[in-house]
Amino acid sequence: MAKLNQQSMKKNILYFFITIILLAFSYKAIPSLYLKFIDSVPFEVVKNGSFSGEKLFSPWVRELPTTPEIAYIKNEELVISTNKHWQVVHQYILYKTGKKYKVSFDAKSNYSTRFRGEIFDYTDSTELGLLIGKSQNWRSNVFYFTAPEEIGHEIKIRFYPYDRLAKDGQIWIDNVNIVLDAK
């Protein structure tokens, strides 16, 4: 009987500690821990914005139906061609809640299309920032967005040709950067 009570007591203590741990990481604890962590750690918002390493596409992602023949890295530049469908390349980005960010990138397009740079919130299906341009010469571009007030949103920076049906359209992207806006 004493052995049974001892096992029961050990089991209750284990359940008690599991409950405490679960409560510590409950809905109310996680956001505050996340915010304290994310505010204390400097981080690079965009990875490989210079597209260095022609064989290494990661962390950039081709959205379907975009293929390696349509979107690729050449001469350390992202190149995306038109092909009757949206040809999108994106990267997930981290953010600090409610903060304003500055997005900068260099781009050019050929005669038949325009380039599009965008910050998109997939959680709310909301465009947070957008720049559409056309230039046959390299052009520096800047736009701003404000991050969501809540954590957990799936935010991506996306690039694609604006005129998806353009015959032989092509865009080039380089030097992508996102920083906290100092203003």
Protein Blocks (a to p, Z undefined) as FASTA:
>chain_A
ZZmmmmmmmmmmmmmmmmmmmmmmmmklmmmmmmmmmmmpccdfbghklogajklmbfcd
cddfbdfklpcceehiacdddehiacdddddddddehiacdddddddddfkbccdddddd
fklopafbdcddddfbdcdddddddddfbehiacddddddfblmbghiacddehiacddd
fZZ
